Amino acid sequence: MKQINQLAPQDEFIGFYLLRELTVKQTNGNPPKDYFDIVLCDSSGQLSAKYWDVSTADKETFFPMGLVKIQGIAHLYREKLQVKVTKMRLATEEDGVSLTEFIRSAPIRPVDLIHAIKQAMNAISDPEIRTIVAYCVGKVEEKLMHYPAAKTHHHAYFAGLAYHMARMLEIGDFLCRQRPFLNPDLLKAGIILHDIAKPEEMIAELGIVSDYSVQGKLLGHIAMASNWITEAAIRSNIDLGSPKVIGLQHLVLSHHNLGEWGSPVQPQTAEAVALHHIDAMDAKLQMVEDALDTTPETEEWTPFIRGLENKAVYRMKL
């Protein structure tokens, strides 16, 4: 069975895949006909697919997050690889395949990622900052074991959020040693807290986001995390006007840098400037790594990457 990142134009294939997304749409013909607009995925990546002329029975059988056996043909559509599904059925117990085999996950075990995050949290020397961080982590600790960092942009897989945090903590540790004017406690706290509310912002199963929660749609993870900092300070009798509380809130509120990206203020402390660029660098490099990993090695260029101003990345071979 070919994995998604091994498919090439004109490949005819049969294999098991996960229906990451499935939407019923209609053609532009007269009369219009129903078809499935699908995103297939396995542990190597994901790919757009179309299943034409679907029946009423098909619409009652196939749903997102279903595991299916597919016969299809890979082809190029507007310079992007796509699959035309010719046959599809649900996977059965007799097929001997498990849903978890088709889920992309962080390259480090979730338990080890959580350990690294907690180790960094416990290394925060200021007791008030450490208390606030621990309170916020405690609200989502179980979900951190499996939640992605985003729906599509970066670290969009099982335990992707914890992996993003752990990698950022490594960068932050280096920067604090290279540039001692940065406050390690604030930067560690900002890295852990900047996306801490994402598990409550998104609705996800096995690392795949299906929707955003009501809080996620109406407030967003930035505002939610800032509120959690306030909650933690009140519960621990920490002055809401203290530089520590305001500094932590500023780190969270400014980490996207611009209003059109979701931040109500721009970074205006040294640690906030550092946090924004650590976050952006880790996210963008992960986009590049993921694009290279999920593009067949025979292809010189990756597909266009939305988070990199819609640029493709060239696979340099020396």
Disulfide bonds with the S-S distance in Angstrom:
none
